[in-house]
Amino acid sequence: MDNSAFQGPAASEDDGVRNRQLGATLSTSSSADLVSPQKEKANEKTVLLKRKVGLLSGISLIAGTMIGSGIFISPVGVLSSTGSVGLSLVVWAGCGIIAMLGSLSYCELGTMIPRSGGEYAYVMDGLGGVFAYLYAWVSVFVIRPSSMAIICLTFAEYALDPFYDACGPPELTKKCLAVVAILLITAVNCYSVKLATRVQVIFTVAKLLALGVIIVGGIYILIEGQTGDIDTEFKGTISNPSVIALAFYDGLWAYDGWNNLNLVTEEIKDPQKNLPRAIMIAIPLVTFCYIMVNISYFAVMTKSEMLATPAVGILWAERILRGAFIIIPISVAFSTFGAANGTLFSGGRLPYVAAREGHLPSIISMAHVGRLTPLPALVLTALISIVMIIPGDIFTLIDFFSFTAWLFYGLTFLSLIVMRFTKKEAKRPIKVPIVVPIFCLLVSIYLVVAPIVDNPQIELLYAAIFVVAGLIFYVPFVYFKLHPKFFDYITINLQLAMQVSPTYKESDN
């Protein structure tokens, strides 16, 4: 299939001169994040993203993105959908196991297909361009922006909470601060890759310290003999399978980010080793922290108290830290800010890769010639995230996000299974038992189908329609290669206005 439909032009002699001038600008800039793989190719310099993500930064990208708003909001959703302390803890542990098994499958995929883009690259090789395009369509315009929106709304809620009474901050104020956070994070990521990774490490340390305070506080309370509602165990358990599926939705939202490192595979140092190592360290660490934090919550608060507050972390801090309770909302704000930074850092690479493959306009696959960052892709993700802020209902966004995300996670696991038969001779540095992706595929199907069968919601129908709607653009622009001339004009002028240049794709070898 020819993917040239969205590709940028060299339509006229003048346009060619302008593009060569822009390329010359790139060739004279100092390159910290992008390097030239060849001295010259067709009289033009080419660039590719440099491998700068090591083991520590890889762990930080996974753990720092996973630990964000979910652990401070989702306990309420998980508890309301399970009905008991015991089943709630089982769901949190189960979510950790699912994330680990899913990441093991992604280890095989990431070392076999060492390209950035995560699910997009794997579905492309396993199931073909149509499914990969639909994933990019949904992820670029729904999954990643909605994730960013939810995290920044949570950041705003915790950052403003100490300055307002029990009624909390006004919705408009929260949304405005969330927008400011998105703009600031986008500016950091557009300015420098090095600055963005440093911010990620700093805020990952801050969030681990915040969780450490909660865990130590809970252990102290338990040693003092106060067990709270932990003694109630499985009393009040809800047995409806579809309702429990919603509990997994909320729990897995807190674990979201377990696959983030696969989105930047081309930027990982020695990905055959560091990708699986980072995953094997980060996910068990996060799972342990989540279970211990929930035990701490249940030791301090009753179920009814947890269900009555949208900010569980702050209520815990008021009970245990008392006068110093402001430490927790500040720490949570830092945590969610760091998670948003990691989400944009990794999520911005997906439209960049999809555009490079011809599934999005070529302007999105370009990098800034001075700052050497994927500026157009980052700006696109930020703008859509701001639009997602408008609805503002965090839990509705979580359900919508989980439905579309697990639909394509399932296709990714299916791709791994298919490639076991279609690419038997492919080099696999890591090979998991076939039962692992099969189990993950069944979990994905359950998480998508069960709520629809038991309680159909209009939001889920909207999600399904949106997925299929991607074909409206795929058929004319990719399959039939429709390329209106005004695309050339827009691409060239945006390229010059944003000072961006085409980048080079490194081969799998």
N, C-alpha and C positions, 0 to 999 in steps of 0.2 A: 504493500500500500504506500502511495506517495503521500507524505505528511507535509507537503510544501504549502498547503492552503493558507496557513497562518504565518508563513515565514516572511520576514522583513525583506525589503526590496533592495535592488541596486538598479532602479528602473531607468534612470537617465544619466547622462554624462555628468551633469551638475550634481545630482544626488551621489554619484560615485565619488566625485571629488570631495564632497562634504564628509562622506563616510571614511574616506582615506585620511582626511585631516583629523577626524575624531580618532581613528586608529593610531595615527602618529602621536596624538596627545597621550594615548595610553602607553605607547612604547617608550615615551620619555619620562613617564611617572615612575616613582619608586614603588616597587611592588612588595608589600608586606604580606598580603593575603592572597594575591594572585601571581602566578609565575608563567613565563613563556616556555612552553614545551618544545618549541622549535624556533630557530633563529629567524626563519622566514618561511611562509607558506603562501604561495600565490601572491607574493609581494606584500603580504599583510601579516602582522604579528597576530598570534592567537594566544589566548590565556585560558587557564583553568583554575579552579579553586584549589588552594594549597592544603595539604594535610597538616592540620594544626591541632586536632582533637586527640589528646592522649588518653591514657587510662583514667587518670584523676578527673580530667575535664569531662570524659565520657560518663563516669559515675555521677558527676555533678549534674550533667544534662538530664540523665534519667531520674535520679532521686530528686533533684531540684525542681523538675517539672511535675513529677508525681505528687510530691508534698506541696500542696498549694492550698486551695480553698476547701477541697473535698473533706478532709478530716475534720474541719471545723464547722462544716454545714451538713454533710451527708449523714452523720450519726443520727440525726433527726429523721431523715428519710428512711434509713435502714431500719431504725427502731419502729417507726410507724407501720412499716410493711411486714415486719416479723412478729411484733406484739410481745416479744419476751427478750430478756437479757441474754439468755442462753443461745437462742437461735440467731440473735443479732451478732454475737461473737463468732458463731459458726459461719455466718455469711461473710464477715470480715476475713476470716481465715480462708474460706473458700475462694473469695475474690483474689487473695494472694496466691493461692495455688493455681487458679486459672491464669493469672498474669504470668506466673513462672512458666507454666506449660506453654502458653502462647509465645513467650519470649524464647523458649527453647526452639520452637519451630522457626521463629524469626532468625535465630542464630544460624540454622542451616541455610535459610534463604539468603541471609546477608553475606555469608561466606561463600556461597555458591554463585550469587549474583551481586558482585561488589559494586553496585551502583547506588547513588543517592535516590531518594524518592520513596523508599519504604514500600508500602503496599502497591503503589503505582508501578514500580519496576517489576515486582514479583507477579502481579496480575498480568502485566504486559507480556511477560515471557511464558506464563502458564496458561492463560485463557485468551489472550489476544488483545488487540488494540481497542476494541469497542468497550470491553469491561474496564480496561485501564482508563480510558477516556471518561467513562461514567464515574469512576472513583475520583478522578481529578476534578471533575465537574462538581460532585457533591462535597468533596473535602475542601476544595478551594473556596467554594461559595457558601458552605454550611458548617462542616465539621470543625475546621480550624478556627474560623471567625467566631462561631458560637462558643467554643471553648475559651477563646480569648475574652469574649464579652462576659461570660460567667465569672471568670477569675477576676477581672477588673471590677465588676460590680461587687464582688465579695471584698476585694481590697478597699473599695470605697466605703462599704458598710462598716468594716472594722476600723478603718482610719478615722471615720467621723463619729463612731459610737461614743467615745469618751467625752465628746463635746455636747452631747444631747442627753435629754432625760430618757425615761423608760420607753417613751413613744418612738425613739430613734430618729435618725435624720430624715428630712423630707426626700421623697423619691427623686425629685428634680435635682437636688443637691448631690445625691448619690450618683446619678447618671452623669452629671457634669464632671465630677471628680474622676469617674471611670473613664470618661473620654480623655481627660487630661493625662491620665496614666497611660492610656494607649498611645497618645501622641508622644509622650516622653520616652516610652520604651522603643517606639519606632525610630525616634531620633537617635537613640543610643545605638541601635542595630544598624542604622544607615550610616552612622558616623564611622564606626570601626568594629571589625570582627573581634579584635583583641579586647576592646572595651566591653563588648557584649559578653564575652566568655568570662572576663574578670567579674563583671556584675553577677553572672550566674553563680560563680564559686562563692562569692561573698554572701549572697542571699541564701544559698544552700546551707552554709554554716549557720546563718542566723535562724533558719527554720528548724534545723536539727537541735539547736540550743533551746528553742521554744518548746519543741516536743519533749526534750529532755527535762525541762522544768515541770511539765505536766506529768510525765512518767514518774519522776522522783517524788512529786507531791502525792500522787496516788499511792505509791509504795509506802510512804510515810503514814498516810491515813489508814491503810490496811494493817500496818504494824501496830497502830494505835487501837486496832480492834473494830474500826468502823467499816462495815462492808456494804453499806447502802442497800441498793436493790440487787446486788450480786447474788444474795441468798435466794432470791425468787426463782433463779435459774430459768426453766422453760415455761413458767406459769404465764398463761395468756397467749401462748403461741398461735399464730395464724397458719392454717394448713392449706390455704388456697394457693396452688402452684403459680398462677399468673401473678398474684400479689407478691409472692416470694421473688418472682422474676424481676419485679419492679425494685425490690430490695437490692438485688444484684445490680440493677441499673445504677442505683445511687452509690452502692459500694464500689463498683468498678469505675465510676466517675472519679472517685478519690485515687484510684490506681491508674487512671489514664496518664499516659506518658511512658509506660513500660516499653513502647515501641519507638520512642522518639529518636534514639540513636541511629536506627536504621534509615532515617530520613537524611542523614548526613554522612553516609558510609564513605563517600568519596573524599571526605575531609578527615577521616580517622587515620591516625598513624598505625600501621600494621593491623588492618581491620581483622585479619584472620585470627589474631590473638586478642586484641583489645576489645573488639565488639562482644564476644562471649564473656570475657572476664568482667567487663563493666556491668553486663546484665546480671551475671551470677552474684556479684557483690551488691548491686544497688537494690534489686527487688526483694531478696530476703531481709535486707536491712529495713526497707520501708514497711514490709509486712509485719516485722517484729514491732516496729514503732507504732503502727496503727492499732494492733491488738492491745498493746500495753496502754496506749492513750485511751482507748475505749474502756478498758478495765478501770482506769483512773476516773473517767467520767461517771461510770456506774457506781463507783465507791463514794462519790461526793454528791451526786444528784439522783433523785428518783426518776422513774420513767416519765411520770406526768410533768415534772419540771423540765426535763429535756425536750419533751414534745411541745412545751409551751414557749420555748425561746428559739429564735432563729440564729442566735449567736451563742452556741454551747460553750465555746472556749472562754468567752468573757464571763459568763455565769460561773464557770468553774473557778476562774481567777478571783472573782469577788468573794467566793466562799473560802478559798485557801490562802491566797496572797493578801487579801483584804486591802490595806492601804496601798500596796504595791501592785494592785490588780492591773494598772495601766500597762504593765510590762507585757502582758499577754496580747491585748489588742494591737500594740505597736509591733510585737513579734509576728503576729498573724498578718498584719499589713505588709511587713517585710517579706513574709513567706509567700503571700499571694502575688506580690510584685515580682519576686524572683521567678515564680511559676509562669507568670505572664511573659516574662523575658525569654524563658526557655521555650515557651509555646511559639512565640513569634520567630525566634532564632531557627528552630527546626521546621515549623510550619511554613516559613517563608521560602524554604528550599523546595517544597512540593510544586508550587506554580512555576518556579524557576526551571525545574526538571521537565515538567509537563510541556512548557513552552519550548524547551530545547528539543523535545521530541515532535513538535509540530501540533500539539493538541491545544495550545493556547497561543495568543498573539506573540510573535517573536520578541517584541519589546520587553516582555516579562522575563525572558531568558538572559537579559543583558546585565552587566555589572557597571557600577560607577567607575569612571576612569581615574578619579582622584582618590576616593575613599575605598575603592575596590570591594564593594559590598553589593549584593543583589538588590539594589534599591527599588526597582519597579515592582518586584515580587513582594517585598516588605510593605511598600506603600499600598499595594492592592489589598493585602491581607488586613492591614490596619483600617482602611476605609470601610471594608465590609464588616469588620468587627464593630466599628462605631455605629453602623446601621443596625446591627444586632442588639445594641444596647437599648433601643427604643422599646421593645416589649417589656423587658425588665423583670419578668417572672423567672427566677432562677431555676425552680424545679421543673417548670414547663420546658425550659431550654435544655435541662439535663436529660429529660426523657426523649426529647427530639434528637438531641445529639447522640445518645446511646443507641437509638434505633438505627440511624443511618450509619453510625460507626461500626456497629457489630454486623451489619449487613455486609460490609466490605471486608471486615476482619474474616468473616466466614469465607468469602471468595478467595482471600489470601491463603487460608488454610487449605482450601480446595485446590488452589494452584500448586501448592507443595505436593499434595497427593497426586495430582495429575502428572507433575514433572517427574515423579518417581518412576513413571511408566514411559513418558515421552522423552525424557532426557536421562536415561539410565547411565550413560557414559560420562555425564557431567561431573566435574571435580567437586567433591563435597568434603571439605576439611572437617565439618561437623555433620553427623547424620543421626537424627533422633529416631527412635522406634516409630514405625508408621502409626501405631495406636495413639501417639501423642497428637498429631494434627487431626486425626479422625475424631478424637475426643473433643478437641477445641472446636472443630467444625460443628459437632452436635450441640455443644454449648452455645455457639453463635446462633444456630437455628432456633434453639429453645428461647434464647433471649429476644429474638425477633418475633417469633410466631406466638408464643404463649400469651402475652398481653393482648395481641390482636384478636385471638380466638375468644378469650374470656371477656374482654371489655374493649371493643373497638372504639378508638378515639379519632376525632377528626384530624388531630395533629399528625397521627400516623399515616392517614390517607394523604395529607399534604406532602409528607415526606416521600411516600411512594411516587406520587405524581411528579414531584421535583426531580427524583432520580431519573425517571423515564423522559422527562422534559429535556434532559441533556442531549437526546438524539435530535432534537430540533436544530441544534447547532452542529452536531457531528455529521449528519448526513450531507448538508450542502458544503460545509467548509472543509471537512476532512475527507469524506468518502468521494464526493464529486469535485473536490478541489476548487471550489468557488473562491475567487480571489478578487474582489472589487478593487479598482485602482486607488480609491481613496484610502484603502488600508496602507498603501505605500506612503502617501502624504502624511497620514497620522503617525506612522512608525518613525519616519525620518524626523519629523518635527519634535516628537516626544523624545527621541534619542538625543537630539541636539539640546533640547530644553533641560533634560535630566542629566546630560553628560554621561551617557552610558554606552557601552560597546559590547558586541557579541562575544561570547565566551566559547572556549574549546572543551569538548567532551572527551575525557580520557577513556580509552578502550578498557574493556574488562580485563585484558591481559596486562 
